[in-house]
Amino acid sequence: MLEVSDLNSFYGKAHILNDLAFKVERGEVIALLGRNGAGKTTTMKSIMQLVRPKTGSVSFEGTEITGLPSHRVARLGIGYVPEERRIFTDLTILENLEVGRQPPREGAPKWAVEDLFELFPNLHERRHNRGKAMSGGEQQMLTIARTLMGNPKLLLLDEPSEGIAPVIVEQMARTILRFKEEGLTVIISEQNLHFARMVADRAVIIEGGEKKFDGTFADLEKQPEIRDAYLSV
């Protein structure tokens, strides 16, 4: 579904991604793992073309998307949930969801408001509340739900377990497993190896903007030196 080839991305003169390359198959959940500052968020922003790669390419369902405006990337069926959440705090939960609505698209799960309230009961209970009255975990849920209203084929989740209560982390894991059941392709960016292992089929470890490992978690367990070198605090 997605192929990232030899990406080199910069912030000013700072070289963040170095010839990064990996593939994602349809229906797969993969985890981009690495320490803070490793380049995981830049990878997602480069896929969305929020950061324009200097060299390399990104193709989605066989179509080259490098250089496209970000809104066109989204319309092709890629949904992005940033770590910062960025909900509309003066709008209610229902109004936030309506902002994200797009028509159903072929080859993608179809999400209605009722489906999302089943997925996130907390949102249903507070559907008339404004975003500013929500906890961090609830805002994370709302951001994901709003993105799903666009019926994406591929979902990018940046640090979904970061800074939220353990009970919400467990709910988030169940949610991602539900996405997998629905056939949604997902890329998550994570520092939490335990969380990633619960939900993902495969890990891509990034350090200094370079790929250091690409394989299953069973493969990673057989190489503790990789885990210790790039994931240990």
C-alpha positions in Angstrom: 0.0 0.0 0.0 2.8 2.4 0.9 6.4 2.5 -0.2 8.9 5.0 1.3 12.1 5.1 -0.8 15.4 6.7 0.2 13.8 9.7 1.9 16.0 12.6 2.9 14.2 15.3 4.9 15.5 18.4 6.5 14.5 21.1 8.9 16.4 24.1 7.6 20.0 22.8 7.4 19.4 20.0 9.9 19.4 16.6 8.1 16.6 14.6 9.9 15.9 11.5 7.6 18.8 9.7 6.0 17.9 7.5 3.0 14.9 6.1 5.0 13.1 3.2 3.2 10.4 0.8 4.2 7.1 -0.7 2.8 3.7 -1.2 4.3 1.3 -3.9 3.1 -2.5 -3.5 2.9 -4.1 -4.3 6.3 -0.8 -4.3 8.2 -0.1 -2.5 11.4 3.5 -1.4 11.7 5.2 0.5 14.5 7.9 3.1 14.0 10.0 2.7 17.1 12.8 4.9 18.4 13.9 7.3 21.0 12.6 10.9 21.2 14.2 12.8 18.3 14.9 9.7 16.3 12.9 11.0 13.3 9.6 9.2 13.7 7.4 12.2 13.6 9.3 13.6 10.6 8.7 10.3 8.8 5.0 10.8 9.2 5.1 14.4 8.2 7.2 13.5 5.2 4.6 10.9 4.2 1.8 13.5 4.5 4.1 16.1 2.7 3.8 18.4 5.6 7.6 18.2 5.4 8.8 18.0 1.8 11.5 15.5 1.3 14.6 16.9 -0.4 15.2 13.6 -2.2 13.5 10.2 -2.3 9.9 9.3 -2.9 6.7 8.2 -1.3 4.1 6.2 -3.3 0.6 5.3 -2.1 -1.3 2.5 -3.8 1.2 2.8 -6.7 0.7 6.5 -7.1 3.7 8.9 -6.5 2.6 11.4 -3.9 5.9 13.2 -3.3 5.5 16.9 -3.8 1.7 16.9 -3.6 -0.1 19.4 -1.4 -1.0 17.8 2.0 -4.7 18.2 1.4 -4.5 16.1 -1.8 -2.6 13.4 0.1 -5.4 13.3 2.6 -8.0 13.1 -0.1 -6.3 10.1 -1.6 -7.1 8.3 1.7 -4.3 8.9 4.2 -5.4 10.1 7.6 -2.9 11.7 10.0 -3.4 12.0 13.8 -0.6 14.3 15.1 0.8 14.0 18.6 -0.4 17.6 19.4 -4.0 16.5 18.8 -5.2 19.9 17.5 -8.9 19.6 18.2 -11.2 22.6 17.8 -11.6 23.5 21.5 -14.6 25.8 21.0 -16.5 23.2 19.1 -18.5 20.3 20.6 -17.4 16.7 20.1 -20.2 16.3 17.5 -19.1 19.4 15.7 -15.5 18.3 15.7 -16.5 15.0 14.1 -18.5 16.8 11.4 -15.4 18.8 10.4 -13.6 15.6 9.5 -16.5 14.1 7.4 -15.6 12.8 3.9 -17.6 10.5 1.6 -16.9 6.7 1.9 -14.1 5.6 -0.3 -13.7 2.2 -2.1 -11.3 -0.1 -0.3 -11.6 1.6 3.1 -13.7 0.8 6.2 -16.8 3.1 6.4 -17.2 4.9 9.7 -20.4 6.7 10.9 -20.7 8.7 14.0 -22.5 5.8 15.7 -19.6 3.5 15.0 -17.2 5.9 16.5 -19.3 6.4 19.6 -19.3 2.6 20.0 -15.5 2.6 19.6 -15.1 5.5 22.1 -18.0 5.5 24.7 -16.4 8.4 26.5 -17.1 10.6 23.5 -20.7 9.5 23.3 -21.3 10.4 26.9 -19.8 13.9 26.4 -20.9 14.5 22.7 -22.4 17.9 23.5 -19.3 19.1 25.5 -16.8 21.5 24.0 -13.3 20.3 23.3 -11.8 22.6 25.9 -13.5 20.6 28.7 -12.0 17.3 27.7 -9.0 15.5 29.3 -5.9 14.7 27.2 -6.9 11.1 26.7 -10.4 12.2 25.5 -8.8 14.7 23.1 -6.7 11.9 21.7 -9.7 9.8 21.2 -11.5 12.7 19.5 -8.6 13.4 17.2 -8.6 9.8 16.0 -12.4 9.7 15.7 -12.4 12.9 13.6 -9.7 11.4 11.3 -11.8 8.3 10.9 -14.7 10.4 9.7 -12.6 10.9 6.6 -12.8 7.1 6.0 -9.0 6.7 5.4 -7.4 3.7 3.8 -4.1 4.3 5.8 -4.0 5.8 9.3 -0.9 7.5 10.7 -0.9 7.7 14.5 1.8 9.7 16.1 2.6 8.6 19.7 -1.0 7.4 20.5 0.0 6.3 24.0 2.0 9.3 25.0 0.8 11.3 28.1 -2.5 9.5 28.7 -3.7 7.5 31.6 -3.0 3.7 31.7 -6.7 2.8 31.4 -6.9 5.0 28.3 -3.7 3.3 26.9 -5.5 -0.1 27.2 -8.5 1.3 25.4 -6.3 2.7 22.7 -4.7 -0.7 22.2 -8.1 -2.3 21.8 -9.1 0.4 19.4 -6.0 -0.2 17.1 -6.7 -4.0 17.2 -10.3 -3.1 16.1 -8.9 -1.2 13.2 -6.9 -4.3 12.2 -10.1 -6.4 12.3 -11.7 -3.8 10.0 -8.8 -4.1 7.5 -7.5 -0.6 8.1 -3.8 -0.2 7.4 -2.0 1.6 10.3 1.4 3.1 11.0 2.0 4.1 14.7 4.9 6.1 16.0 5.9 4.9 19.4 8.5 4.9 22.1 6.6 2.4 24.2 7.8 -1.0 23.1 5.2 -2.9 25.2 2.3 -1.0 23.6 3.7 -1.4 20.1 4.1 -5.2 20.7 0.5 -5.4 21.7 -0.9 -3.9 18.5 1.6 -4.1 15.7 2.6 -6.8 13.2 6.0 -5.5 12.6 8.6 -2.9 13.9 10.7 -0.4 12.0 13.4 1.0 14.3 14.7 4.5 13.5 17.8 6.1 15.0 19.2 9.4 13.7 16.8 9.3 10.8 18.2 5.9 9.6 16.5 2.6 9.6 18.2 0.2 12.0 15.8 -2.7 12.0 12.8 -3.9 10.0 11.1 -7.1 11.1 8.6 -8.9 13.4 8.7 -8.6 17.1 9.7 -12.2 17.3 12.8 -11.3 15.2 13.5 -8.4 17.5 13.4 -10.6 20.6 16.1 -12.7 19.0 18.3 -9.7 18.7 18.4 -8.1 22.1 21.5 -6.1 21.1 19.3 -4.1 18.6 16.7 -3.5 21.2 19.3 -2.4 23.8 21.2 -0.2 21.4 18.2 1.8 20.0 15.3 1.5 22.4 16.7 1.4 25.9 16.5 4.6 27.9 
